[in-house]
Amino acid sequence: MKKTKITALTISAILAVTSMLSGCGGGGTTTSGNSGSNDNGGAPADTTTSAAATEAAAPSGDEGTQKAETKEQPTETIEATALTYAPGTVLRMACGYNSDKTGMSFTADLAGEGITLADGNTYNSGDLKPTWQEVEKRLEIKIEDKYQGNNANNEYQYWDAQLDQVDMLSGTATLLSENGQQGKLVNLAEHLNDMPNFKAYLESNPIVRLSITGAAAGPNAGAIYFSPYFDGVDDIERMPLMRTDWVEKLLNGSGEFTADKSNKTAAPVYTPFMPTSGSIDVDVVKADGSAVETIKKNYDAYGNIVDKMNAVGAMDGVQAVNMLREYIDKTYDGYYGENRADLFIGQNAAWDVDELVALLRCVVANPQTLNGTDSVQGLHSREDNNNQRRVDMFRFAGSLFGVRGLESRLDYLYVGTDGDLHDARNEAATYEALSKMHDMVTEGLISQAFVNAEEVKTEKYLADDSGFMHYDYNQTQTAYNATVLDTANGEKYMAVMVPVSRWNDGTEKYMRFTESWRSVKTDGWAISIAGVNGNNDKLNACLKLIDYAFSPDGQVLMSYGPDAFIKHDDAGNVVTFDFNGKQWPVVSDKSYEDLWALQNGNYTNYARYYIGSTLSFVKSQAFEYQCTHEIGKEGAGHISKAIALGTIKHPALAIADNSWYTSVPAVLPQEVAEANAINELTQLSASGQFGAGKDQMNLLVDIICKGFTGEAGADAAATADKISKSVADGGWGGSTYLARRNEAWKRLLMFYKSING
């Protein structure tokens, strides 16, 4: 772990921006990949079950959210007849995902002495993976793998001074657009008429054009400098996940909770975020999933649970559970009956952050009941000593406390109700939310390994039955139900509903909203002008590869791998199933066996490590859905219903009527001077104070762990305000950064209107 340059935040330190600037490293592009779509460093990003697929229901479009009008995509691959080249044309490709394991070729540690896969073929170190051997056959090209095994940012930087040595290469969306503007990369928009499948995809998904436009004015207006990557689209990404059996043990049943032994809760530090009196209405999906109903949180019936617990102080864990039980019974007027756990884990869940804090207090104070030991960790991240995973904690904070921009598609940006871009790093609400998270740390409700990540190695909390909850991708994490949990005896780890919070979409309200919404990922593949260097065979072969990847056949290949990895009936026909209203192949039995044998059910790692699929272009969630544990499907199904019925709102992949709901593009068409100005703001970069990579640092994570002085009561708000102003105007250049981003955003909107009427 890279040592944090700012080890503790104090008012004096955070305001002494000039000295902090001289003491902190920087440089490089400012793209932070905050949404996690560009998982820099460490293991590849994992993916969630398509929630919409579980119920075959489309997300809702009410209260300001809307979908772009789309045309039906072709169901058959269109031959790109104009893209001719000599058979056997060699493409030098520096392309992969983010590590040597997730490239086009097998590494020695994956292949060993030779590995036999579901197609019956044996692969050795250095061999192209099945998907790319199939690409060679179908397109009659020869691939020379030049990939260095870096994340998208570092891979591009490695080749930048020697672009004549590669024909295609990986990079971040921002880097590729910036360098495309400088004349280094092929403008794909100039070739769209020769790329019928890619063109049809863009016409079917017009909002995608907004997210990949590299220039919005001048002679190159409408330029596209990279092929986009979609790891699923227009669906929820991360979800809260809980040991739901533990919630049931604590909260369900008649009479009072009893236990032979429990611990004491810590002295209370966290104070209420939700109201302490009065009432609010919350829309929930009925328990049977049939419709929406409105229930009331009546704080006058019992009081705010955190407020009531704080008045008692440190207490026995049994007393804490019984207080929470009584709160649920009275506040919801018996709505949940003896199934009080459904407040958190049911289809009709209505939990908020204060109720979660109360639950966490109960969990950490009752390990003897939950796992038979004297210790349980409350909130944790997947890998507590990996910054790439630790940043999920502040992303979750945004959901808990109603803060936009903490799970953005581009850095920390979001579109406000005024139509302009805003930056969460410049806003006091961000730091107030992080201070509240630090209150949870102080009470021991967030894992010790997360707080002391530089000294404590990651604990495998799910594997050793000591972790309660984290915020992550559904498919890979619910695979633990098959590998380490005793589901036969009721152990269960699953996705739960997004929390209710106070959001301001123009009218302050209590509702569910998630910013974790799938769109164009933050990296892609581009064609090097110096590499193809007037060689039409190379150029056309590169264009043909991109075009084929967006065809119906290409999308199957890039998701499932070759035909041998797909299930066939006795007559040799592909077996399909309905997924989001379309027929998609069923994964072969042998491939499914390999998934578990090689990667313990982790679909993403299996596909990237061994098949070579899901590295870029369009990845269907259909393969992943089939590989999701039944418990994973159950939790995602609840969330799917809520999205379909409109009780979970989200950014729209469109220019929404209420701009607050418009998703920020993964890249903005910055002009060269603007990009240079942004790149000079090193403290705001991924290599500065706001990185999301494995060995980078992140100031927001630091605040959760260490807090800042003056955080009690009103002082916390005052301190948060001073920090936000320091970042914006005290020397880090937050206001300058935002101004440059808004210049590009306005141009992009004008361009979008010009092509969409």
Order of alpha helices (4+ residues) and beta strands (2+ residues): alpha-alpha-alpha-beta-alpha-beta-beta-alpha-beta-alpha-beta-alpha-alpha-alpha-beta-beta-beta-beta-alpha-beta-beta-alpha-alpha-alpha-alpha-alpha-beta-alpha-alpha-beta-beta-alpha-alpha-beta-alpha-alpha-beta-beta-beta-beta-alpha-alpha-alpha-beta-beta-alpha-alpha-beta-alpha-alpha-beta-alpha-alpha-alpha-alpha
